[in-house]
Amino acid sequence: MVRTPPEVFEFRPPDIGAVIAAMNELAAAQHGWITLQPGIDPDDEPPPKTLFGALFSGTGPPVPVCTWVAPEAGQKPPHPELGLLHKAGPKAVRRLDEHGIVVPEHWVVLADHPRRGLVIAVHPESPNGEVLDWLLAAGIALTRVPLTGAWQASIHGRA
């Protein structure tokens, strides 16, 4: 089976229409995912992890990797999931609360681990625009590197 490479583009909030359209399309197809990475100035780019650091570090990457995963037909009920790999350390939900970014009551935190990241099951009726706004705000709050305001989206699974 030949895989189609992801569609990659840059966007700058509040201009998020292309990302929302991709979320809607993938949700309707019930497959695929979107990876979002904030832009950083090349002068602020953290040094690459060494092999030793990668093996023994208890945290994720210094520049967060945010993921939205489309609902799958086998889930009961089918719901999107969010993932955030970050270097903010343990208890990301508490750190987000400190920044005024609260996980909505009707979402479920599935994991909050310093190395594997934050994973959240999103309520199926949550509007994609609100979900994306929350995910971007969380990514910004959990970074320790100055950001440019631009983001890169990688759309996986589009037909």
DRENTORKOL-3810 file (N, C-alpha, C; in nm, 4 decimals):
REM DRENTORKOL-3810
@n.u->0.0841; n.v->-0.1169; n.w->0.0000; ca.u->0.0000; ca.v->0.0000; ca.w->0.0000; c.u->0.0897; c.v->0.1247; c.w->0.0000
@n.u->0.0639; n.v->0.2157; n.w->-0.0894; ca.u->0.1408; ca.v->0.3398; ca.w->-0.0995; c.u->0.0718; c.v->0.4465; c.w->-0.0152
@n.u->0.1481; n.v->0.5063; n.w->0.0730; ca.u->0.0923; ca.v->0.6131; ca.w->0.1572; c.u->0.1096; c.v->0.7473; c.w->0.0894
@n.u->0.0073; n.v->0.8276; n.w->0.0999; ca.u->0.0136; ca.v->0.9633; ca.w->0.0482; c.u->0.0885; c.v->1.0489; c.w->0.1495
@n.u->0.1851; n.v->1.1275; n.w->0.1048; ca.u->0.2543; ca.v->1.2138; ca.w->0.2015; c.u->0.1568; c.v->1.3162; c.w->0.2600
@n.u->0.1860; n.v->1.3633; n.w->0.3815; ca.u->0.0945; ca.v->1.4605; ca.w->0.4423; c.u->0.0941; c.v->1.5916; c.w->0.3654
@n.u->-0.0194; n.v->1.6587; n.w->0.3731; ca.u->-0.0299; ca.v->1.7948; ca.w->0.3207; c.u->0.0223; c.v->1.8873; c.w->0.4304
@n.u->0.1200; n.v->1.9707; n.w->0.3984; ca.u->0.1832; ca.v->2.0571; ca.w->0.4979; c.u->0.1647; c.v->2.2025; c.w->0.4569
@n.u->0.1218; n.v->2.2838; n.w->0.5520; ca.u->0.1092; ca.v->2.4275; ca.w->0.5246; c.u->0.1279; c.v->2.5050; c.w->0.6530
@n.u->0.1583; n.v->2.6332; n.w->0.6376; ca.u->0.1751; ca.v->2.7218; ca.w->0.7512; c.u->0.0492; c.v->2.8069; c.w->0.7664
@n.u->0.0160; n.v->2.8382; n.w->0.8891; ca.u->-0.0963; ca.v->2.9278; ca.w->0.9168; c.u->-0.0610; c.v->3.0122; c.w->1.0381
@n.u->-0.1352; n.v->3.1176; n.w->1.0554; ca.u->-0.1127; ca.v->3.2090; ca.w->1.1681; c.u->-0.2499; c.v->3.2433; c.w->1.2267
@n.u->-0.2777; n.v->3.1965; n.w->1.3515; ca.u->-0.4046; ca.v->3.2323; ca.w->1.4124; c.u->-0.4205; c.v->3.3851; c.w->1.4172
@n.u->-0.5405; n.v->3.4338; n.w->1.3971; ca.u->-0.6697; ca.v->3.3654; ca.w->1.3992; c.u->-0.7122; c.v->3.3053; c.w->1.2651
@n.u->-0.6261; n.v->3.3065; n.w->1.1647; ca.u->-0.6593; ca.v->3.2511; ca.w->1.0333; c.u->-0.6437; c.v->3.0992; c.w->1.0365
@n.u->-0.7465; n.v->3.0304; n.w->1.0891; ca.u->-0.7392; ca.v->2.8862; ca.w->1.1108; c.u->-0.8374; c.v->2.8075; c.w->1.0241
@n.u->-0.8973; n.v->2.8736; n.w->0.9275; ca.u->-1.0007; ca.v->2.8106; ca.w->0.8453; c.u->-0.9544; c.v->2.6842; c.w->0.7741
@n.u->-0.8323; n.v->2.6819; n.w->0.7213; ca.u->-0.7842; ca.v->2.5643; ca.w->0.6492; c.u->-0.7681; c.v->2.4449; c.w->0.7432
@n.u->-0.7275; n.v->2.4716; n.w->0.8653; ca.u->-0.7123; ca.v->2.3627; ca.w->0.9625; c.u->-0.8493; c.v->2.3096; c.w->1.0034
@n.u->-0.9441; n.v->2.3995; n.w->1.0276; ca.u->-1.0807; ca.v->2.3582; ca.w->1.0633; c.u->-1.1419; c.v->2.2752; c.w->0.9506
@n.u->-1.1222; n.v->2.3169; n.w->0.8264; ca.u->-1.1761; ca.v->2.2414; ca.w->0.7124; c.u->-1.1173; c.v->2.1008; c.w->0.7097
@n.u->-0.9879; n.v->2.0883; n.w->0.7369; ca.u->-0.9247; ca.v->1.9558; ca.w->0.7394; c.u->-0.9800; c.v->1.8719; c.w->0.8545
@n.u->-1.0003; n.v->1.9337; n.w->0.9714; ca.u->-1.0584; ca.v->1.8611; ca.w->1.0850; c.u->-1.1972; c.v->1.8096; c.w->1.0503
@n.u->-1.2788; n.v->1.8948; n.w->0.9894; ca.u->-1.4145; ca.v->1.8545; ca.w->0.9513; c.u->-1.4126; c.v->1.7395; c.w->0.8528
@n.u->-1.3231; n.v->1.7476; n.w->0.7546; ca.u->-1.3130; ca.v->1.6422; ca.w->0.6521; c.u->-1.2676; c.v->1.5092; c.w->0.7133
@n.u->-1.1636; n.v->1.5131; n.w->0.7965; ca.u->-1.1134; ca.v->1.3902; ca.w->0.8579; c.u->-1.2145; c.v->1.3317; c.w->0.9566
@n.u->-1.2859; n.v->1.4179; n.w->1.0292; ca.u->-1.3876; ca.v->1.3697; ca.w->1.1228; c.u->-1.4999; c.v->1.2999; c.w->1.0476
@n.u->-1.5417; n.v->1.3553; n.w->0.9340; ca.u->-1.6480; ca.v->1.2926; ca.w->0.8549; c.u->-1.6028; c.v->1.1571; c.w->0.7992
@n.u->-1.4757; n.v->1.1479; n.w->0.7606; ca.u->-1.4213; ca.v->1.0224; ca.w->0.7066; c.u->-1.3865; c.v->0.9240; c.w->0.8180
@n.u->-1.3808; n.v->0.9701; n.w->0.9406; ca.u->-1.3445; ca.v->0.8919; ca.w->1.0588; c.u->-1.2078; c.v->0.8246; c.w->1.0451
@n.u->-1.1127; n.v->0.9007; n.w->0.9926; ca.u->-0.9731; ca.v->0.8555; ca.w->0.9931; c.u->-0.8820; c.v->0.9741; c.w->0.9651
@n.u->-0.7575; n.v->0.9611; n.w->1.0110; ca.u->-0.6576; ca.v->1.0631; ca.w->0.9867; c.u->-0.6253; c.v->1.1433; c.w->1.1109
@n.u->-0.5231; n.v->1.2268; n.w->1.0979; ca.u->-0.4812; ca.v->1.3113; ca.w->1.2088; c.u->-0.4101; c.v->1.4350; c.w->1.1565
@n.u->-0.3971; n.v->1.5322; n.w->1.2441; ca.u->-0.3300; ca.v->1.6584; ca.w->1.2119; c.u->-0.2251; c.v->1.6837; c.w->1.3198
@n.u->-0.1037; n.v->1.7114; n.w->1.2748; ca.u->0.0040; ca.v->1.7480; ca.w->1.3658; c.u->0.0297; c.v->1.8971; c.w->1.3514
@n.u->0.0392; n.v->1.9657; n.w->1.4630; ca.u->0.0599; ca.v->2.1112; ca.w->1.4657; c.u->0.1863; c.v->2.1420; c.w->1.5437
@n.u->0.2732; n.v->2.2241; n.w->1.4843; ca.u->0.3950; ca.v->2.2646; ca.w->1.5520; c.u->0.4105; c.v->2.4157; c.w->1.5436
@n.u->0.4378; n.v->2.4794; n.w->1.6581; ca.u->0.4542; ca.v->2.6243; ca.w->1.6568; c.u->0.5852; c.v->2.6634; c.w->1.5904
@n.u->0.5843; n.v->2.7811; n.w->1.5274; ca.u->0.7049; ca.v->2.8333; ca.w->1.4650; c.u->0.7974; c.v->2.8950; c.w->1.5680
@n.u->0.9262; n.v->2.8715; n.w->1.5484; ca.u->1.0268; ca.v->2.9333; ca.w->1.6343; c.u->1.1317; c.v->2.9989; c.w->1.5461
@n.u->1.1893; n.v->3.1054; n.w->1.5963; ca.u->1.2969; ca.v->3.1732; ca.w->1.5259; c.u->1.4193; c.v->3.0816; c.w->1.5257
@n.u->1.4900; n.v->3.0697; n.w->1.4130; ca.u->1.6078; ca.v->2.9820; ca.w->1.4095; c.u->1.7105; c.v->3.0133; c.w->1.5195
@n.u->1.7191; n.v->3.1396; n.w->1.5607; ca.u->1.8131; ca.v->3.1752; ca.w->1.6675; c.u->1.7709; c.v->3.1205; c.w->1.8036
@n.u->1.6423; n.v->3.0890; n.w->1.8196; ca.u->1.5912; ca.v->3.0372; ca.w->1.9462; c.u->1.5767; c.v->2.8852; c.w->1.9464
@n.u->1.6120; n.v->2.8218; n.w->1.8364; ca.u->1.5949; ca.v->2.6770; ca.w->1.8264; c.u->1.6829; c.v->2.6060; c.w->1.9290
@n.u->1.6207; n.v->2.5175; n.w->2.0080; ca.u->1.6988; ca.v->2.4463; ca.w->2.1092; c.u->1.7955; c.v->2.3476; c.w->2.0428
@n.u->1.9060; n.v->2.3163; n.w->2.1106; ca.u->1.9991; ca.v->2.2203; ca.w->2.0529; c.u->1.9330; c.v->2.0827; c.w->2.0421
@n.u->1.9746; n.v->2.0019; n.w->1.9435; ca.u->1.9153; ca.v->1.8683; ca.w->1.9313; c.u->1.9502; c.v->1.7829; c.w->2.0531
@n.u->1.8593; n.v->1.6915; n.w->2.0856; ca.u->1.8829; ca.v->1.6002; ca.w->2.1969; c.u->1.9942; c.v->1.5026; c.w->2.1603
@n.u->2.0772; n.v->1.4751; n.w->2.2562; ca.u->2.1782; ca.v->1.3709; ca.w->2.2359; c.u->2.1113; c.v->1.2355; c.w->2.2548
@n.u->2.1750; n.v->1.1294; n.w->2.2118; ca.u->2.1199; ca.v->0.9951; ca.w->2.2304; c.u->2.1008; c.v->0.9681; c.w->2.3795
@n.u->2.1991; n.v->1.0055; n.w->2.4589; ca.u->2.1902; ca.v->0.9867; ca.w->2.6036; c.u->2.0721; c.v->1.0642; c.w->2.6606
@n.u->2.0574; n.v->1.1886; n.w->2.6179; ca.u->1.9465; ca.v->1.2712; ca.w->2.6646; c.u->1.8115; c.v->1.2153; c.w->2.6239
@n.u->1.8042; n.v->1.1633; n.w->2.5013; ca.u->1.6783; ca.v->1.1063; ca.w->2.4526; c.u->1.6393; c.v->0.9819; c.w->2.5323
@n.u->1.7388; n.v->0.9016; n.w->2.5694; ca.u->1.7100; ca.v->0.7776; ca.w->2.6422; c.u->1.6717; c.v->0.8017; c.w->2.7877
@n.u->1.7341; n.v->0.9021; n.w->2.8490; ca.u->1.7168; ca.v->0.9173; ca.w->2.9931; c.u->1.6411; c.v->1.0422; c.w->3.0358
@n.u->1.5999; n.v->1.1229; n.w->2.9416; ca.u->1.5229; ca.v->1.2421; ca.w->2.9763; c.u->1.3826; c.v->1.2012; c.w->3.0181
@n.u->1.3309; n.v->1.2696; n.w->3.1183; ca.u->1.1962; ca.v->1.2402; ca.w->3.1643; c.u->1.0909; c.v->1.3300; c.w->3.1032
@n.u->1.1276; n.v->1.4041; n.w->2.9976; ca.u->1.0325; ca.v->1.4960; ca.w->2.9379; c.u->1.0347; c.v->1.4850; c.w->2.7865
@n.u->0.9375; n.v->1.5487; n.w->2.7241; ca.u->0.9248; ca.v->1.5488; ca.w->2.5789; c.u->1.0070; c.v->1.6593; c.w->2.5146
@n.u->0.9711; n.v->1.6975; n.w->2.3934; ca.u->1.0483; ca.v->1.7970; ca.w->2.3190; c.u->1.0280; c.v->1.9389; c.w->2.3741
@n.u->1.1308; n.v->2.0264; n.w->2.3608; ca.u->1.1173; ca.v->2.1639; ca.w->2.4111; c.u->1.0155; c.v->2.2465; c.w->2.3320
@n.u->0.9978; n.v->2.2137; n.w->2.2045; ca.u->0.8949; ca.v->2.2785; ca.w->2.1232; c.u->0.7801; c.v->2.1790; c.w->2.1131
@n.u->0.6629; n.v->2.2132; n.w->2.1647; ca.u->0.5526; ca.v->2.1171; ca.w->2.1708; c.u->0.5095; c.v->2.0660; c.w->2.0331
@n.u->0.4647; n.v->1.9429; n.w->2.0325; ca.u->0.4035; ca.v->1.8825; ca.w->1.9148; c.u->0.2587; c.v->1.8543; c.w->1.9556
@n.u->0.1659; n.v->1.9199; n.w->1.8878; ca.u->0.0234; ca.v->1.9069; ca.w->1.9183; c.u->-0.0421; c.v->1.8217; c.w->1.8103
@n.u->-0.1270; n.v->1.7292; n.w->1.8517; ca.u->-0.1910; ca.v->1.6399; ca.w->1.7559; c.u->-0.3410; c.v->1.6336; c.w->1.7815
@n.u->-0.4163; n.v->1.6383; n.w->1.6736; ca.u->-0.5610; ca.v->1.6145; ca.w->1.6770; c.u->-0.5842; c.v->1.4880; c.w->1.5960
@n.u->-0.6536; n.v->1.3903; n.w->1.6544; ca.u->-0.6806; ca.v->1.2632; ca.w->1.5869; c.u->-0.8307; c.v->1.2523; c.w->1.5637
@n.u->-0.8668; n.v->1.2208; n.w->1.4407; ca.u->-1.0083; ca.v->1.2093; ca.w->1.4040; c.u->-1.0747; c.v->1.0953; c.w->1.4802
@n.u->-1.2047; n.v->1.1081; n.w->1.5034; ca.u->-1.2770; ca.v->0.9976; ca.w->1.5667; c.u->-1.2717; c.v->0.8739; c.w->1.4775
@n.u->-1.2726; n.v->0.7577; n.w->1.5407; ca.u->-1.2710; ca.v->0.6324; ca.w->1.4654; c.u->-1.4027; c.v->0.5599; c.w->1.4858
@n.u->-1.4457; n.v->0.4913; n.w->1.3835; ca.u->-1.5760; ca.v->0.4246; ca.w->1.3856; c.u->-1.5883; c.v->0.3242; c.w->1.4996
@n.u->-1.4794; n.v->0.2602; n.w->1.5396; ca.u->-1.4842; ca.v->0.1584; ca.w->1.6446; c.u->-1.4969; c.v->0.2128; c.w->1.7852
@n.u->-1.4795; n.v->0.3428; n.w->1.8031; ca.u->-1.4901; ca.v->0.4019; ca.w->1.9364; c.u->-1.6365; c.v->0.4133; c.w->1.9768
@n.u->-1.6604; n.v->0.4044; n.w->2.1073; ca.u->-1.7964; ca.v->0.4170; ca.w->2.1573; c.u->-1.8013; c.v->0.5276; c.w->2.2601
@n.u->-1.8579; n.v->0.6429; n.w->2.2310; ca.u->-1.8940; ca.v->0.6931; ca.w->2.0989; c.u->-1.7685; c.v->0.7416; c.w->2.0255
@n.u->-1.7758; n.v->0.7486; n.w->1.8932; ca.u->-1.6610; ca.v->0.8021; ca.w->1.8190; c.u->-1.6319; c.v->0.9454; c.w->1.8646
@n.u->-1.5051; n.v->0.9718; n.w->1.8988; ca.u->-1.4668; ca.v->1.1037; ca.w->1.9487; c.u->-1.3243; c.v->1.1363; c.w->1.9052
@n.u->-1.2948; n.v->1.2633; n.w->1.8828; ca.u->-1.1569; ca.v->1.3020; ca.w->1.8536; c.u->-1.0715; c.v->1.2924; c.w->1.9803
@n.u->-0.9417; n.v->1.2833; n.w->1.9596; ca.u->-0.8481; ca.v->1.2866; ca.w->2.0717; c.u->-0.7391; c.v->1.3887; c.w->2.0429
@n.u->-0.6882; n.v->1.4486; n.w->2.1493; ca.u->-0.5801; ca.v->1.5449; ca.w->2.1395; c.u->-0.4571; c.v->1.4868; c.w->2.2067
@n.u->-0.3409; n.v->1.5210; n.w->2.1523; ca.u->-0.2156; ca.v->1.4825; ca.w->2.2150; c.u->-0.1218; c.v->1.6012; c.w->2.2167
@n.u->-0.0457; n.v->1.6137; n.w->2.3233; ca.u->0.0546; ca.v->1.7197; ca.w->2.3361; c.u->0.1819; c.v->1.6598; c.w->2.3929
@n.u->0.2859; n.v->1.6555; n.w->2.3102; ca.u->0.4182; ca.v->1.6209; ca.w->2.3601; c.u->0.4852; c.v->1.7519; c.w->2.3968
@n.u->0.5461; n.v->1.7596; n.w->2.5148; ca.u->0.5987; ca.v->1.8866; ca.w->2.5642; c.u->0.7129; c.v->1.8608; c.w->2.6619
@n.u->0.7815; n.v->1.9665; n.w->2.6968; ca.u->0.8912; ca.v->1.9567; ca.w->2.7926; c.u->0.8559; c.v->2.0286; c.w->2.9227
@n.u->0.7299; n.v->2.0520; n.w->2.9471; ca.u->0.6890; ca.v->2.1263; ca.w->3.0658; c.u->0.6953; c.v->2.0428; c.w->3.1928
@n.u->0.7255; n.v->1.9145; n.w->3.1800; ca.u->0.7380; ca.v->1.8300; ca.w->3.2978; c.u->0.6062; c.v->1.7641; c.w->3.3362
@n.u->0.6024; n.v->1.7101; n.w->3.4586; ca.u->0.4830; ca.v->1.6365; ca.w->3.5014; c.u->0.3643; c.v->1.7292; c.w->3.5267
@n.u->0.2488; n.v->1.6696; n.w->3.5258; ca.u->0.1244; ca.v->1.7391; ca.w->3.5589; c.u->0.0965; c.v->1.8584; c.w->3.4679
@n.u->0.0906; n.v->1.8323; n.w->3.3394; ca.u->0.0641; ca.v->1.9382; ca.w->3.2416; c.u->-0.0722; c.v->2.0021; c.w->3.2646
@n.u->-0.1701; n.v->1.9249; n.w->3.3056; ca.u->-0.3043; ca.v->1.9803; ca.w->3.3289; c.u->-0.2969; c.v->2.0886; c.w->3.4359
@n.u->-0.2200; n.v->2.0656; n.w->3.5408; ca.u->-0.2061; ca.v->2.1659; ca.w->3.6470; c.u->-0.1352; c.v->2.2906; c.w->3.5927
@n.u->-0.0328; n.v->2.2718; n.w->3.5102; ca.u->0.0387; ca.v->2.3856; ca.w->3.4513; c.u->-0.0542; c.v->2.4659; c.w->3.3602
@n.u->-0.1381; n.v->2.3969; n.w->3.2844; ca.u->-0.2337; ca.v->2.4667; ca.w->3.1985; c.u->-0.3332; c.v->2.5460; c.w->3.2822
@n.u->-0.3823; n.v->2.4853; n.w->3.3914; ca.u->-0.4745; ca.v->2.5558; ca.w->3.4817; c.u->-0.4126; c.v->2.6857; c.w->3.5316
@n.u->-0.2817; n.v->2.6809; n.w->3.5628; ca.u->-0.2117; ca.v->2.8000; ca.w->3.6111; c.u->-0.2092; c.v->2.9108; c.w->3.5056
@n.u->-0.2192; n.v->2.8737; n.w->3.3781; ca.u->-0.2229; ca.v->2.9706; ca.w->3.2677; c.u->-0.3665; c.v->3.0052; c.w->3.2274
@n.u->-0.4646; n.v->2.9562; n.w->3.3022; ca.u->-0.6045; ca.v->2.9843; ca.w->3.2708; c.u->-0.6594; c.v->2.8989; c.w->3.1575
@n.u->-0.5900; n.v->2.7906; n.w->3.1243; ca.u->-0.6344; ca.v->2.7003; ca.w->3.0171; c.u->-0.6851; c.v->2.5727; c.w->3.0837
@n.u->-0.8156; n.v->2.5654; n.w->3.1003; ca.u->-0.8781; ca.v->2.4561; ca.w->3.1734; c.u->-0.9316; c.v->2.3531; c.w->3.0751
@n.u->-0.9070; n.v->2.2261; n.w->3.1063; ca.u->-0.9648; ca.v->2.1185; ca.w->3.0251; c.u->-1.1155; c.v->2.1219; c.w->3.0486
@n.u->-1.1950; n.v->2.1377; n.w->2.9416; ca.u->-1.3410; ca.v->2.1425; ca.w->2.9606; c.u->-1.3934; c.v->2.0198; c.w->3.0359
@n.u->-1.4955; n.v->2.0408; n.w->3.1167; ca.u->-1.5524; ca.v->1.9341; ca.w->3.1997; c.u->-1.5943; c.v->1.8112; c.w->3.1197
@n.u->-1.6436; n.v->1.8312; n.w->2.9998; ca.u->-1.6954; ca.v->1.7190; ca.w->2.9220; c.u->-1.5867; c.v->1.6502; c.w->2.8389
@n.u->-1.4590; n.v->1.6886; n.w->2.8573; ca.u->-1.3460; ca.v->1.6183; ca.w->2.7969; c.u->-1.2846; c.v->1.5297; c.w->2.9046
@n.u->-1.2149; n.v->1.4241; n.w->2.8625; ca.u->-1.1567; ca.v->1.3299; ca.w->2.9578; c.u->-1.0060; c.v->1.3219; c.w->2.9367
@n.u->-0.9297; n.v->1.3475; n.w->3.0434; ca.u->-0.7839; ca.v->1.3336; ca.w->3.0380; c.u->-0.7523; c.v->1.1845; c.w->3.0458
@n.u->-0.6935; n.v->1.1316; n.w->2.9388; ca.u->-0.6589; ca.v->0.9897; ca.w->2.9334; c.u->-0.5182; c.v->0.9637; c.w->2.9863
@n.u->-0.4282; n.v->1.0601; n.w->2.9688; ca.u->-0.2907; ca.v->1.0470; ca.w->3.0173; c.u->-0.2326; c.v->1.1863; c.w->3.0381
@n.u->-0.1490; n.v->1.1990; n.w->3.1403; ca.u->-0.0779; ca.v->1.3234; ca.w->3.1688; c.u->0.0596; c.v->1.2815; c.w->3.2202
@n.u->0.1473; n.v->1.2488; n.w->3.1273; ca.u->0.2768; ca.v->1.1905; ca.w->3.1591; c.u->0.3880; c.v->1.2798; c.w->3.1057
@n.u->0.4950; n.v->1.3040; n.w->3.1823; ca.u->0.5990; ca.v->1.3959; ca.w->3.1364; c.u->0.6700; c.v->1.3513; c.w->3.0081
@n.u->0.6816; n.v->1.2234; n.w->2.9849; ca.u->0.7524; ca.v->1.1759; ca.w->2.8650; c.u->0.6574; c.v->1.1447; c.w->2.7496
@n.u->0.5441; n.v->1.0817; n.w->2.7799; ca.u->0.4497; ca.v->1.0440; ca.w->2.6741; c.u->0.3507; c.v->1.1551; c.w->2.6416
@n.u->0.3433; n.v->1.2558; n.w->2.7285; ca.u->0.2617; ca.v->1.3717; ca.w->2.6994; c.u->0.1213; c.v->1.3659; c.w->2.7566
@n.u->0.0435; n.v->1.4629; n.w->2.7121; ca.u->-0.0944; ca.v->1.4798; ca.w->2.7553; c.u->-0.1853; c.v->1.4262; c.w->2.6456
@n.u->-0.2800; n.v->1.3397; n.w->2.6833; ca.u->-0.3761; ca.v->1.2834; ca.w->2.5876; c.u->-0.5153; c.v->1.3074; c.w->2.6435
@n.u->-0.6024; n.v->1.3622; n.w->2.5582; ca.u->-0.7373; ca.v->1.3990; ca.w->2.6013; c.u->-0.8395; c.v->1.3471; c.w->2.5011
@n.u->-0.9451; n.v->1.2840; n.w->2.5515; ca.u->-1.0607; ca.v->1.2464; ca.w->2.4704; c.u->-1.1555; c.v->1.3657; c.w->2.4692
@n.u->-1.1883; n.v->1.4117; n.w->2.3501; ca.u->-1.2734; ca.v->1.5295; ca.w->2.3322; c.u->-1.4182; c.v->1.4838; c.w->2.3156
@n.u->-1.5088; n.v->1.5551; n.w->2.3787; ca.u->-1.6511; ca.v->1.5230; ca.w->2.3626; c.u->-1.6881; c.v->1.5329; c.w->2.2146
@n.u->-1.7627; n.v->1.4356; n.w->2.1622; ca.u->-1.7952; ca.v->1.4337; ca.w->2.0186; c.u->-1.8677; c.v->1.5581; c.w->1.9678
@n.u->-1.9379; n.v->1.6286; n.w->2.0542; ca.u->-2.0128; ca.v->1.7461; ca.w->2.0096; c.u->-1.9357; c.v->1.8769; c.w->2.0250
@n.u->-1.8093; n.v->1.8692; n.w->2.0663; ca.u->-1.7285; ca.v->1.9904; ca.w->2.0803; c.u->-1.6955; c.v->2.0459; c.w->1.9424
@n.u->-1.7223; n.v->2.1749; n.w->1.9179; ca.u->-1.6930; ca.v->2.2338; ca.w->1.7868; c.u->-1.5419; c.v->2.2339; c.w->1.7593
@n.u->-1.5060; n.v->2.1979; n.w->1.6370; ca.u->-1.3647; ca.v->2.1892; ca.w->1.6011; c.u->-1.2900; c.v->2.3212; c.w->1.6207
@n.u->-1.3561; n.v->2.4335; n.w->1.5995; ca.u->-1.2912; ca.v->2.5624; ca.w->1.6209; c.u->-1.2495; c.v->2.5813; c.w->1.7661
@n.u->-1.3373; n.v->2.5434; n.w->1.8596; ca.u->-1.3055; ca.v->2.5542; ca.w->2.0020; c.u->-1.1949; c.v->2.4565; c.w->2.0404
@n.u->-1.2002; n.v->2.3368; n.w->1.9835; ca.u->-1.0977; ca.v->2.2361; ca.w->2.0113; c.u->-0.9614; c.v->2.2854; c.w->1.9631
@n.u->-0.9566; n.v->2.3388; n.w->1.8432; ca.u->-0.8306; ca.v->2.3883; ca.w->1.7883; c.u->-0.7791; c.v->2.5072; c.w->1.8694
@n.u->-0.8669; n.v->2.5996; n.w->1.9056; ca.u->-0.8252; ca.v->2.7137; ca.w->1.9883; c.u->-0.7627; c.v->2.6654; c.w->2.1188
@n.u->-0.8252; n.v->2.5667; n.w->2.1833; ca.u->-0.7743; ca.v->2.5140; ca.w->2.3092; c.u->-0.6378; c.v->2.4483; c.w->2.2872
@n.u->-0.6254; n.v->2.3681; n.w->2.1826; ca.u->-0.5005; ca.v->2.2962; ca.w->2.1560; c.u->-0.3851; c.v->2.3925; c.w->2.1288
@n.u->-0.4090; n.v->2.4964; n.w->2.0495; ca.u->-0.3047; ca.v->2.5948; ca.w->2.0212; c.u->-0.2644; c.v->2.6705; c.w->2.1480
@n.u->-0.3637; n.v->2.7099; n.w->2.2284; ca.u->-0.3340; ca.v->2.7806; ca.w->2.3534; c.u->-0.2535; c.v->2.6911; c.w->2.4479
@n.u->-0.2893; n.v->2.5639; n.w->2.4545; ca.u->-0.2168; ca.v->2.4701; ca.w->2.5404; c.u->-0.0733; c.v->2.4518; c.w->2.4903
@n.u->-0.0558; n.v->2.4410; n.w->2.3605; ca.u->0.0786; ca.v->2.4280; ca.w->2.3050; c.u->0.1656; c.v->2.5475; c.w->2.3373
@n.u->0.1081; n.v->2.6660; n.w->2.3273; ca.u->0.1827; ca.v->2.7883; ca.w->2.3600; c.u->0.2194; c.v->2.7899; c.w->2.5084
@n.u->0.1242; n.v->2.7544; n.w->2.5935; ca.u->0.1471; ca.v->2.7592; ca.w->2.7379; c.u->0.2519; c.v->2.6583; c.w->2.7841
@n.u->0.2649; n.v->2.5463; n.w->2.7136; ca.u->0.3576; ca.v->2.4415; ca.w->2.7575; c.u->0.4954; c.v->2.4510; c.w->2.6927
@n.u->0.5230; n.v->2.5576; n.w->2.6213; ca.u->0.6551; ca.v->2.5712; ca.w->2.5601; c.u->0.7448; c.v->2.6587; c.w->2.6455
@n.u->0.8747; n.v->2.6366; n.w->2.6316; ca.u->0.9741; ca.v->2.7177; ca.w->2.7021; c.u->1.0606; c.v->2.7950; c.w->2.6032
@n.u->1.0213; n.v->2.7947; n.w->2.4780; ca.u->1.0970; ca.v->2.8590; ca.w->2.3714; c.u->1.0124; c.v->2.9732; c.w->2.3162
@n.u->1.0710; n.v->3.0900; n.w->2.2871; ca.u->0.9925; ca.v->3.1985; ca.w->2.2268; c.u->0.9356; c.v->3.1546; c.w->2.0910
@n.u->0.8104; n.v->3.1889; n.w->2.0671; ca.u->0.7424; ca.v->3.1474; ca.w->1.9441; c.u->0.7210; c.v->3.2666; c.w->1.8515
@n.u->0.7070; n.v->3.2374; n.w->1.7210; ca.u->0.6892; ca.v->3.3430; ca.w->1.6208; c.u->0.5426; c.v->3.3802; c.w->1.6010
@n.u->0.4504; n.v->3.2933; n.w->1.6393; ca.u->0.3079; ca.v->3.3158; ca.w->1.6150; c.u->0.2562; c.v->3.2356; c.w->1.4965
@n.u->0.3472; n.v->3.1874; n.w->1.4122; ca.u->0.3084; ca.v->3.1017; ca.w->1.2992; c.u->0.3058; c.v->2.9558; c.w->1.3468
@n.u->0.2271; n.v->2.8755; n.w->1.2777; ca.u->0.2189; ca.v->2.7322; ca.w->1.3071; c.u->0.2310; c.v->2.6553; c.w->1.1765
@n.u->0.2778; n.v->2.5321; n.w->1.1853; ca.u->0.2811; ca.v->2.4424; ca.w->1.0702; c.u->0.1827; c.v->2.3289; c.w->1.0965
@n.u->0.0970; n.v->2.3032; n.w->0.9999; ca.u->0.0018; ca.v->2.1927; ca.w->1.0089; c.u->0.0414; c.v->2.0856; c.w->0.9096
@n.u->0.0394; n.v->1.9606; n.w->0.9551; ca.u->0.0617; ca.v->1.8448; ca.w->0.8693; c.u->-0.0646; c.v->1.7611; c.w->0.8734
@n.u->-0.1321; n.v->1.7501; n.w->0.7593; ca.u->-0.2594; ca.v->1.6787; ca.w->0.7511; c.u->-0.2310; c.v->1.5379; c.w->0.6992
@n.u->-0.2632; n.v->1.4370; n.w->0.7790; ca.u->-0.2374; ca.v->1.2972; ca.w->0.7433; c.u->-0.3708; c.v->1.2254; c.w->0.7202
@n.u->-0.3817; n.v->1.1557; n.w->0.6095; ca.u->-0.5006; ca.v->1.0739; ca.w->0.5846; c.u->-0.6047; c.v->1.1384; c.w->0.4962
@n.u->-0.5732; n.v->1.2520; n.w->0.4369; ca.u->-0.6678; ca.v->1.3136; ca.w->0.3447; c.u->-0.6675; c.v->1.2366; c.w->0.2154
@n.u->-0.7842; n.v->1.2195; n.w->0.1570; ca.u->-0.7943; ca.v->1.1448; ca.w->0.0305; c.u->-0.7417; c.v->1.2254; c.w->-0.0864
END
